[in-house]
Amino acid sequence: MASDSIHQPLEFDRSIKAIADSSTLEAVPSKFNIANDYAALTCDSLPLLDFSSLISGDPHQRTKAVQDLATICRDWGFFILVNHGIPETLMKDTMTAVREFFNLPDSEKKQYKAKAVLDPIQCGNFTIANTSNQSFTLWRDYLKLCVHPDFHCPHHIIN
C-alpha cells in the first residue's frame, strides 16, 4: 500500500522536552515548523467513544458503535475512549511512570532510542518525509511500549 509520508527516527541529540525547557529557547526551531489547518477544529472537545457499546450484546447497538467509530476515525483520527474498564489507579500510575521517564536525562533515555521497527521499547521523535521530498520533525517526543503479558512485558525500564 502506498503512503504519503515516511516516518524515520530522528537522530536523538536532544529530546523535544530538553529543547522546550531550554532557557535560551526564543522560538520553535524552524525544522519543527509545519503548516497546520486549524479550520477543522471547530469543536470544543474531542469525540467520545463508549467501549461498552462496541462489546454490547445488542447487535444494533454494536453496529451503530462501529459506524460511529468509522466516522470519528475518518473525521478526527482519534478519540477519547470511555467505559473501557481500565481502573483509574492504573491510568494514574501509567501517567506517573511516563512523566518519570520523560524527566530522565537525555543520556538515560538514549538507551531506548528506536533502532528497529520491532524493538519492544522505543523513544525519540520523528522526522517525516513526504512524497514531495520535504521533511520536517514533529514537535514531540514519544515513548512506545509494545507489551503483551504472554510475549513481552518489561517489568521496570527505569533503573
PyMOL commands that set and color helices and strands:
alter all, ss='L'
color gray80, all
select helices_A, chain A and resi 16-21+30-32+38-40+51-54+59-75+88-102+106-112
alter helices_A, ss='H'
color red, helices_A
select strands_A, chain A and resi 5-9+48-50+80-82+121-124+126-130+135-137+142-145
alter strands_A, ss='S'
color yellow, strands_A
deselect
rebuild
show_as cartoon
